[in-house]
Amino acid sequence: MSVYFLDGKVLRGKLLKAFTYEIMLEVERDGKQVEVTVFKGAVKYII
């Protein structure tokens, strides 16, 4: 999935969990899979 932020940046990854105020994604950083927490208030839209 692709997460588009209010500032125009994009984060692509696999959805792990969705909570009330945040989303947990698994993204690739430097060849490794890393879990990232994204706050829903910073998200413009998700594809």
LINTA-V363291 format. One record per residue. N is the residue number from 1. RES is the residue in one letter. SS is DSSP state (helix for helix, strand for strand, loop for the rest). PHI is phi as a letter, one per 30 degrees, with the letter a starting at -180 (* if undefined). Layout:
<<N & RES & SS & PHI> <N & RES & SS & PHI>>
//
This chain:
<<1 & M & loop & *> <2 & S & strand & c> <3 & V & strand & c> <4 & Y & strand & c> <5 & F & strand & c> <6 & L & loop & d> <7 & D & loop & d> <8 & G & loop & j> <9 & K & loop & d> <10 & V & strand & b> <11 & L & strand & b> <12 & R & strand & c> <13 & G & loop & a> <14 & K & strand & c> <15 & L & strand & d> <16 & L & strand & c> <17 & K & strand & b> <18 & A & strand & b> <19 & F & loop & c> <20 & T & loop & d> <21 & Y & loop & c> <22 & E & strand & b> <23 & I & strand & b> <24 & M & strand & c> <25 & L & strand & c> <26 & E & strand & c> <27 & V & strand & b> <28 & E & strand & c> <29 & R & strand & b> <30 & D & loop & h> <31 & G & loop & i> <32 & K & strand & c> <33 & Q & strand & d> <34 & V & strand & b> <35 & E & strand & d> <36 & V & strand & b> <37 & T & strand & c> <38 & V & strand & c> <39 & F & strand & d> <40 & K & helix & d> <41 & G & helix & d> <42 & A & helix & c> <43 & V & strand & c> <44 & K & strand & d> <45 & Y & strand & a> <46 & I & strand & b> <47 & I & loop & b>>
//
